[in-house]
């Protein structure tokens, strides 16, 4: 994350929901300043292709939300419905 901190226009998309519970990792991505989108836990139980389809479906919203995000903002991508976040 520190290496990415100097680069602009990055958006982090992760299925590693444990990051959001680890204080050291939270601090690292907040300091990097990039918005981060987590797959919600229920999405992790879907097949790879279902996850990929969902990500493609919400990608325009990811771009829109990332453009408005503040440093350290995080979002959750659910199986259905709108992306959740600040």
Contact map, one row per residue, 1 for C-alpha under 8 A:
11111000000000000000000000011001000000000000000000000000000000000000000000000000000000
11111100000000000000000000010011000000000000000000000000000000000000000000000000000000
11111110000000000000000000000000000000000000000000000000000000000000000000000000000000
11111111010000000000000000000001000000000000000000000000000000000000000000000000000000
11111111000000000000000000000011110000000000000000000000000000000000000000000000000000
01111111000000000000000000000001000000000000000000000000000000000000000000000000000000
00111111110000000000000000000000000000000000000000000000000000000000000000000000000000
00011111110000000000000000000000000000000000000000000000000000000000000000000000000000
00000011111000000000000000000000010000000000000000000000000000000000000000000000000000
00010011111100000000000000000000011000000000000000000000000000000000000000000000000000
00000000111110000000000000000000011110000000000000000000000000000100000000000000000000
00000000011111000000000000000000011110000000000000000000000000000000000000000000000000
00000000001111100000000000000000000111100000000000000000000000000000000000000000000000
00000000000111111000000000000000000111100000000000000000000000000000000000000000000000
00000000000011111000000000000000000001110001000000000000000000000000000000000000000000
00000000000001111110000000000000000001100000000000000000000000000000000000000000000000
00000000000001111111100000000000000001111000000000000000000000000000000000000000000000
00000000000000011111110000000000000000000000000000000000000000000000000000000000000000
00000000000000011111110011000000000000000000000000000000000000000000000000000000000000
00000000000000001111111011000000000000000000000000000000000000000000000000000000000000
00000000000000001111111001000000000000000000000000000000000000000000000000000000000000
00000000000000000111111111000000000000000000000000000000000000000000000000000000000000
00000000000000000001111111100000000000000000000000000000000000000000000000000000000000
00000000000000000000011111110000000000000000000000000000000000000000000000000000000000
00000000000000000011011111111000000000000000000000000000000000000000000000000000000000
00000000000000000011111111111100000000000000000000000000000000000000000000000000000000
00000000000000000000001111111110000000000000000000000000000000000000000000000000000000
11000000000000000000000111111111000000000000000000000000000000000000000000000000000000
10000000000000000000000011111111110100000000000000000000000000000000000100000000000000
00000000000000000000000001111111110000000000000000000000000000000000001110000000000000
01001000000000000000000000111111100000000000000000000000000000000000001100000000000000
11011100000000000000000000011111110000000000000000000000000000000000000100000000000000
00001000000000000000000000001111111000000000000000000000000000000000011100000000000000
00001000111100000000000000001101111100000000000000000000000000000000001110000000000000
00000000011100000000000000000000111110000000000000000000000000000100111111100000000000
00000000001111000000000000001000011111000000000000000000000000000000000111100000000000
00000000001111000000000000000000001111100000000000000000000001000000000001111000000000
00000000000011111000000000000000000111110000000000000000000000000000000001111000000000
00000000000011111000000000000000000011111111000000000000000000000000000000011100000000
00000000000000101000000000000000000001111111000000000000000000000000000000011110000000
00000000000000001000000000000000000000111111100000000000000000000000000000000100000000
00000000000000000000000000000000000000111111110000000000000000000000000000000110000000
00000000000000000000000000000000000000111111110000100000000000000000000000001110000000
00000000000000100000000000000000000000111111111000100000000000000000000000000000000000
00000000000000000000000000000000000000001111111000000000000000000000000000000000000000
00000000000000000000000000000000000000000111111111100000000000000000000000000000000000
00000000000000000000000000000000000000000001111111100000000000000000000000000000000000
00000000000000000000000000000000000000000000011111110000000000000000000000000000000000
00000000000000000000000000000000000000000000011111111000000000000000000000000000000000
00000000000000000000000000000000000000000000011111111100000000000000000000000000000000
00000000000000000000000000000000000000000011011111111110000000000000000000000000000000
00000000000000000000000000000000000000000000000111111111000000000000000000000000000000
00000000000000000000000000000000000000000000000011111111100000000000000000000000000000
00000000000000000000000000000000000000000000000001111111110000000000000000000010000000
00000000000000000000000000000000000000000000000000111111111000000000000000000000000000
00000000000000000000000000000000000000000000000000011111111000000000000000000000000000
00000000000000000000000000000000000000000000000000001111111100000000000000000000000000
00000000000000000000000000000000000000000000000000000111111111000000000000000000001000
00000000000000000000000000000000000000000000000000000011111111100000000000000000000000
00000000000000000000000000000000000000000000000000000000111111110000000000000000000000
00000000000000000000000000000000000000000000000000000000011111111000000000000000001000
00000000000000000000000000000000000010000000000000000000011111111100000000000000000000
00000000000000000000000000000000000000000000000000000000001111111110000000000000000000
00000000000000000000000000000000000000000000000000000000000111111111000000000000000000
00000000000000000000000000000000000000000000000000000000000011111111100000000000000000
00000000001000000000000000000000001000000000000000000000000001111111100000000000000000
00000000000000000000000000000000000000000000000000000000000000111111100000000000000000
00000000000000000000000000000000000000000000000000000000000000011111110000000000000000
00000000000000000000000000000000001000000000000000000000000000001111111010000000000000
00000000000000000000000000000000101000000000000000000000000000000001111110000000000000
00000000000000000000000000000110111000000000000000000000000000000000111110000000000000
00000000000000000000000000001111111100000000000000000000000000000000011111000000000000
00000000000000000000000000000100011100000000000000000000000000000000111111100000000011
00000000000000000000000000000000001111000000000000000000000000000000000111110000000011
00000000000000000000000000000000001111000000000000000000000000000000000011111000001111
00000000000000000000000000000000000011110000000000000000000000000000000001111100001110
00000000000000000000000000000000000011110010000000000000000000000000000000111110011100
00000000000000000000000000000000000000111110000000000000000000000000000000011111111100
00000000000000000000000000000000000000010110000000000100000000000000000000001111100000
00000000000000000000000000000000000000000000000000000000000000000000000000000111110000
00000000000000000000000000000000000000000000000000000000000000000000000000000111111000
00000000000000000000000000000000000000000000000000000000000000000000000000001101111100
00000000000000000000000000000000000000000000000000000000010010000000000000111100111110
00000000000000000000000000000000000000000000000000000000000000000000000000111100011111
00000000000000000000000000000000000000000000000000000000000000000000000011110000001111
00000000000000000000000000000000000000000000000000000000000000000000000011100000000111
